[in-house]
């Protein structure tokens, strides 16, 4: 039993927890930031892209200190059908010249830096501490239990990630539903920077973010490829229920993706150095629990299921940072009840309004044909248009309609268009 | 040289683990697993900790990536207890 007491204990030194601890410590509050890994980031994994406006909200110019990888100047969407691929490449060198912008990141270094920033601002950081439970008195959360230790605080902030065991223990929400998350697998592949620059058509410090559709054997989900400094992050996120029903082990489908010719050419000569997996919040607004606070406790980041996936834009870390700041601001408000103040800050900082703006978007991913038939259709149609073999070509419209019909019926096409329209 | 396709064992071989021998952080009730027809864990566990052996689900948490997928897909409650490994045990990501 320790008689140490803190204003705030933050559980989990990911971007949400570290942002919260940083913002509180900077205002002179006594903060304990706990991390179960031996260092911040040791247990964390993400596709690897951060929208830096969030760091800017926390402290203007803070992104300049962060260990960011490459500034994203090219956005790519890849439609895969077996060995074929159609890739849309959107490039604008002006992207990222100002702020906000986005960068690829490696969590092991980003999270370690972020926790050190919180420590630098005055927070006490303790790694290698697994929090086992909450202390409750008269219906109020008053601290945490970690092994033999008990530590008390005015507020406990749960930043314990997508499997928020603390939020569940507090009775705020049940276990996260399988349909609300995606399971991501990822390999980190080392490759010299000069090779990355040449292969991806960027100059030093610039980077590419690619999403891929059609690489999941029809399971709802998609691939990603990010360029880092000296490495690439390649992965796929799957809907776990559909993947289970599909029956083929997900890491085998992932290894096929590595061998897809358009991907393999980019990886050539590289060295695999790490493999990981993580759950990600997938359904945005509808996945956020109704209750994110109780007396003495707030839930932030992935633990609150804050995530946005439009298929093109995938956000999580930025929302984590914003929610950490919202929690800190609420705690700093003297006299006001902290829980409602936190919800008000989530509104004011545009987090909840943004989630609501995309509320129905995940409905698009309910169109199963997006993950197989439509990428196939695009590849076949474009393949036909590019084909020259010296013979008289078939009538173009007739052939294109035949390709459409081969993949989807017009009834399905109309139904999917309507569903897509309703989700926007 | 093309980047090689890796087996589950080779993939996990890239990672750094400190296995907490004798203290599994996930407990599985094989009797309940025997009654489960769907066995989603066998397909979706990214570390292949769940495998079929002689028609039965066998579990080994040595290469667990601590993602929680088994917890969310196990509807028949073969996963009876799911926590994170004790401090300083389990996976340590270095460059992800």
Interface residues (C-beta under 8 A of the other chain):
Chain A: X36 X37 X38 X41 X42 X43 X44 X45 X46 X48 X106 X107 X108 X128 X129 X130 X147 X162 X163 X165 X175 X176 X177 X178 X181 X183 X185 X186 X187 X188 X189 X231 X233 X238 X240 X241 X243 X244 X245 X246 X247 X248 X249 X250 X251 X255 X258 X259 X264 X267 X268 X269 X270 X271 X272 X273 X274 X275 X276 X277 X278 X279
Chain B: X1 X2 X3 X4 X5 X6 X8 X11 X12 X14 X15 X38 X40 X41 X42 X43 X44 X46 X47 X48 X65 X66 X67 X68 X69 X71 X72 X73 X82 X83 X84 X85 X86 X87 X88 X90 X91 X92 X93 X94 X95 X96
